[in-house]
Amino acid sequence: MGIVKPLSISGKRLSDEAIVSAFEQVLGEAGRFAGATSPNPPVGCALLDSAGNILAMAAHERAGHAHAEAAAIALARQRGLTSRIHTVVVTLEPCNHHGRTPPCTEAILTTPAEFLVIGCADPNPHVAGGGAVRLGEAGLDVTYLEAMIGEPAGAAALACRRLIAPFAKKAATGLPWITLKQALDECGSMIPPSGEKTFTSAASLKLAHRLRRRADAILTGSGTVLADNPSFTVRHVSDFTEKKRSLAILDRRGRVADSYLSEARARGFEPFVAQSFSDALRQIGAAGAQEVLVEAGPLLTEHILQSGLWDAHVVITKSAAANDGDAVAVRYRDEAFDLLKNTAWPLGDEE
């Protein structure tokens, strides 16, 4: 199908409220696949009519599958709504190059869309700006969300940046995004009672396994392996089909048995032993991982915090009151992301 762009913009821009509302919905859709799309970033796209109604919404679900823009356009076609497409809202700048799928810019140009609002620019320095320029030259009114005035638009733009933060870091530095997970009892200890492996609520376990599901690699220490014989599998939430993860174990003294590594392979991991944190990061990066979840004991956790190489620190604290939900605090090394949500929020068992 050829380009159907008008020679000039004839319609009116949607209100900022309609645009931000669409971004809030599409961020939620894209977030469902965070961790499933590596080495691609998670992306969401919504197609709006001239009244601000969402005609179709889709996310990129897995590398090699349709990108979010193409998937949303295909859905609109199935519904017979293509002719009503007025505005394209997308969390990341549309690609303008051929890869495993065709360019999203060309898919957009097969629709009558007049307006495009982009959540954030492509962080890949080799392609950044190309999609926006291509569509602007073809006649679309192209706007970046961060250029819109108001706190809601700013928050949505920041959320778009956070959505692709692991991809952006890997593109800029070659290193993966590092999330530290730490569970503490009411006294601030990471050590569970004798005979137990955890002391937090069922809802906290679900959160921990959501973090695990996102990760391309798990990083732990030999002490944790010897003490707990952990499986590191995703159990309390559904996992992404066919997703493979690396398992990096820091073990300077060679204490982890070969049998544990064999069992990890049987569980679907690609395990390896590293002599240092930097060695582990190098091997994890070479394997193509974008996001690493650190599940380790107090000493290794503190070492990584002190190193300054972490990106997100998630602390789950058991409530002292039996009927209260655990508290979760998230902080980021990039302090701008701290504005995304309150420093701490309750986590009830109903979640």
C-alpha positions in Angstrom: 0.0 0.0 0.0 1.4 3.4 -0.9 1.7 6.7 1.0 -1.6 8.4 1.5 -0.4 11.5 3.3 -2.2 14.8 2.6 0.0 17.6 1.2 -1.0 19.8 4.1 -2.5 19.4 7.6 -6.2 19.9 7.5 -7.3 18.8 11.0 -6.8 20.2 14.5 -4.5 18.8 17.1 -6.1 16.9 19.9 -6.1 18.4 23.4 -3.2 17.7 25.7 -5.5 15.9 28.0 -6.5 13.4 25.3 -2.9 12.8 24.3 -1.7 12.3 27.9 -4.7 9.9 28.6 -3.7 7.9 25.5 -0.1 7.7 26.7 -1.1 6.5 30.1 -3.1 3.6 28.6 -0.4 2.7 26.0 2.3 2.8 28.6 0.4 0.2 30.6 0.0 -2.0 27.5 3.7 -1.8 26.6 4.7 -2.4 30.2 3.1 -5.8 30.1 5.9 -6.9 27.7 8.8 -5.3 29.5 11.4 -8.0 29.5 9.9 -10.0 26.6 11.1 -7.9 23.7 14.9 -8.0 24.3 17.1 -7.1 22.4 14.4 -4.6 21.3 12.8 -2.2 23.7 9.2 -2.4 24.8 7.0 0.0 22.8 3.3 0.8 22.8 1.3 2.6 20.2 -2.3 4.0 20.1 -4.2 5.3 17.1 -6.7 8.0 17.9 -9.6 9.6 15.9 -10.3 13.3 15.6 -12.3 13.2 18.9 -9.5 11.6 20.9 -11.0 8.1 21.0 -8.6 5.2 20.8 -9.3 3.2 17.6 -6.6 0.6 18.2 -3.8 0.0 20.7 -0.9 -2.5 20.6 2.5 -3.2 21.9 5.6 -4.9 20.6 5.4 -8.3 22.2 8.6 -10.1 21.2 11.7 -9.6 19.0 10.9 -10.6 15.4 7.1 -9.9 15.9 5.4 -6.9 14.6 6.4 -3.6 16.1 3.8 -1.7 18.1 2.9 0.7 15.3 2.4 -2.0 12.7 0.4 -4.1 15.1 -1.9 -1.2 16.0 -2.4 -0.4 12.3 -3.2 -4.0 11.5 -5.7 -4.1 14.3 -7.4 -0.9 13.0 -7.6 -2.5 9.6 -9.3 -5.6 11.0 -11.8 -3.3 12.7 -12.4 -1.3 9.5 -11.3 1.9 11.3 -8.2 2.9 9.3 -9.9 5.8 7.5 -10.5 7.5 10.9 -6.9 7.5 12.1 -6.1 11.1 13.0 -3.2 10.9 15.5 -0.6 8.3 16.2 0.7 8.2 19.8 3.8 6.1 20.3 6.1 5.7 23.3 9.3 5.6 21.3 10.3 7.3 18.0 9.2 5.0 15.1 12.0 3.2 13.4 13.1 4.2 9.9 15.3 1.2 9.0 14.9 -2.3 7.8 15.6 -5.0 10.4 13.7 -8.2 11.2 10.6 -6.2 10.4 9.9 -3.3 7.9 10.2 0.3 9.0 7.4 1.6 11.2 7.6 5.0 9.4 6.4 3.4 6.2 3.5 1.6 8.0 2.3 4.9 9.5 2.5 6.5 6.0 -0.1 4.0 4.7 -2.7 5.6 7.0 -4.4 9.0 6.8 -2.8 10.1 10.2 -1.9 13.8 10.3 -0.4 14.0 13.7 2.3 12.0 15.5 3.2 12.4 19.2 6.4 10.6 20.3 7.1 9.7 23.9 10.9 9.8 23.6 13.5 9.8 20.9 15.3 6.7 19.9 18.4 6.5 22.1 20.4 4.6 19.5 22.8 7.4 18.2 23.0 5.7 14.8 19.2 6.1 14.1 18.0 8.8 16.6 15.8 11.4 14.9 15.5 9.5 11.6 11.9 8.4 12.1 10.7 11.8 13.2 12.4 13.5 10.3 11.1 11.0 7.8 7.5 11.4 8.9 7.8 15.2 9.3 9.1 15.5 5.7 6.2 13.3 4.5 3.7 15.9 5.9 2.9 14.8 9.5 2.8 17.2 12.3 5.4 15.6 14.6 5.6 16.5 18.3 7.6 15.1 21.2 5.7 14.6 24.4 8.4 16.5 26.5 7.6 19.6 24.4 4.1 19.7 25.8 3.4 21.9 28.8 2.1 20.6 32.1 3.0 18.2 34.8 0.9 15.3 33.4 2.7 15.4 30.0 6.1 15.6 31.8 5.3 12.6 33.9 4.2 10.6 30.8 7.4 11.6 29.0 9.5 10.4 31.9 7.5 7.2 32.1 8.3 6.6 28.4 12.0 7.1 29.1 11.8 4.7 32.1 10.1 2.1 29.9 13.1 1.9 27.6 15.8 2.7 30.2 17.5 -0.8 30.0 17.6 -0.5 26.2 18.9 3.1 26.3 21.7 2.2 28.7 22.8 -0.8 26.6 22.8 1.4 23.5 24.8 4.1 25.2 27.3 2.1 27.2 27.1 -1.5 26.2 26.3 -2.4 29.8 23.0 -3.8 31.1 20.5 -2.0 33.4 21.1 -3.3 37.0 18.2 -3.7 39.4 19.0 -4.6 43.0 16.2 -6.4 44.9 16.4 -6.4 48.7 14.0 -7.9 51.1 14.2 -6.7 54.8 12.4 -7.7 57.9 11.0 -5.1 60.3 14.4 -4.8 61.9 16.2 -4.2 58.7 17.8 -7.7 58.3 18.0 -9.6 55.0 18.4 -12.9 56.8 15.1 -14.9 57.1 14.3 -17.0 60.2 15.9 -20.4 60.5 14.3 -22.9 58.1 12.6 -20.1 56.0 13.6 -18.7 52.7 11.5 -15.5 52.9 9.6 -13.4 55.4 7.6 -11.1 53.1 4.0 -11.4 52.0 2.5 -13.2 49.0 2.0 -9.9 47.2 5.7 -9.1 47.8 6.7 -12.5 46.3 4.6 -11.7 43.3 6.4 -8.4 42.9 9.8 -10.1 43.2 8.8 -12.6 40.5 7.6 -9.8 38.2 11.1 -8.2 38.6 12.6 -11.6 37.8 10.4 -12.0 34.7 11.6 -8.7 33.3 15.3 -9.7 33.7 17.5 -11.1 31.0 20.0 -12.3 33.6 20.1 -13.0 37.3 23.2 -12.1 39.3 23.9 -13.8 42.6 26.7 -14.9 44.9 28.1 -18.2 45.9 26.9 -17.7 49.5 23.3 -17.4 48.4 23.6 -20.5 46.3 25.1 -22.5 49.1 22.7 -21.3 51.7 19.4 -21.5 49.8 19.9 -23.6 46.7 17.7 -21.2 44.9 16.0 -22.1 41.6 15.6 -18.4 40.4 12.7 -19.5 38.2 9.6 -17.3 37.7 6.7 -18.9 39.6 4.3 -16.5 41.2 3.4 -14.9 37.9 3.3 -16.3 34.3 6.6 -16.2 32.5 7.3 -15.1 29.0 7.2 -18.0 26.5 10.6 -19.1 25.3 12.5 -16.4 27.3 16.1 -17.5 28.1 18.1 -16.0 31.0 21.7 -16.0 32.0 22.6 -16.9 35.6 25.8 -15.2 36.8 27.3 -16.5 40.0 30.1 -14.7 41.7 32.3 -17.5 43.1 36.0 -16.6 43.6 36.7 -19.7 45.6 35.0 -22.3 43.4 32.5 -23.3 46.0 29.5 -23.8 43.7 29.2 -27.4 42.6 29.0 -28.4 39.0 25.7 -30.2 39.8 24.1 -26.9 40.6 25.1 -25.5 37.3 23.8 -28.6 35.5 20.5 -28.2 37.3 20.3 -24.5 36.4 20.7 -25.5 32.7 17.9 -28.0 33.1 15.7 -25.2 34.4 16.5 -23.2 31.2 19.3 -20.9 32.4 22.6 -20.3 30.8 24.8 -20.3 33.9 28.3 -19.2 34.3 30.7 -18.4 37.2 32.5 -15.1 37.4 35.4 -14.0 39.6 34.3 -10.4 40.1 31.3 -8.1 39.6 33.0 -6.4 36.6 33.7 -9.8 35.1 30.1 -10.8 35.5 28.9 -7.6 33.9 31.2 -8.2 31.0 30.0 -11.7 30.4 26.3 -10.7 30.9 26.7 -7.8 28.4 28.4 -10.1 25.9 25.4 -12.4 26.1 23.2 -9.5 25.0 21.3 -8.9 28.3 19.6 -5.5 28.7 18.4 -5.9 32.3 20.0 -7.7 35.2 18.3 -8.5 38.5 20.6 -8.9 41.5 19.3 -11.4 44.0 22.2 -11.7 46.5 23.1 -11.6 50.2 24.0 -8.5 52.3 27.7 -8.3 51.4 27.4 -8.5 47.6 24.3 -6.2 47.7 26.2 -3.6 49.7 29.2 -3.9 47.4 27.2 -3.2 44.3 25.4 -0.3 46.0 28.8 1.2 46.9 30.1 0.6 43.4 27.6 3.1 41.9 27.0 0.7 39.0 23.4 -0.1 39.9 20.4 1.7 38.3 17.4 0.8 40.4 17.2 -0.3 44.0 13.9 -2.0 45.1 13.6 -2.5 48.8 10.7 -4.6 50.2 10.2 -4.2 53.9 8.1 -6.6 56.0 5.5 -4.8 58.0 5.7 -5.0 61.8 1.9 -5.4 62.0 0.5 -8.7 60.8 -2.4 -7.3 58.9 -0.5 -4.5 57.1 1.0 -5.0 53.6 4.7 -4.8 53.2 6.2 -1.5 52.1 8.1 -1.1 48.8 10.6 1.6 48.2 12.2 2.2 44.8 15.1 4.6 44.1 17.0 5.2 41.0 20.6 6.2 40.4 19.2 8.6 37.8 17.3 10.8 40.3 14.9 12.1 37.6 13.2 8.7 37.6 12.4 9.1 41.3 9.6 11.5 40.3 7.7 8.6 38.7 6.1 7.6 41.9 6.2 8.1 45.6 9.3 7.0 47.4 7.4 4.3 49.1 3.9 2.8 48.8 2.0 0.0 50.6 1.8 -3.4 49.0 -1.3 -5.2 50.1 -1.9 -8.9 49.7 -4.7 -8.2 47.2 -2.3 -7.0 44.5 
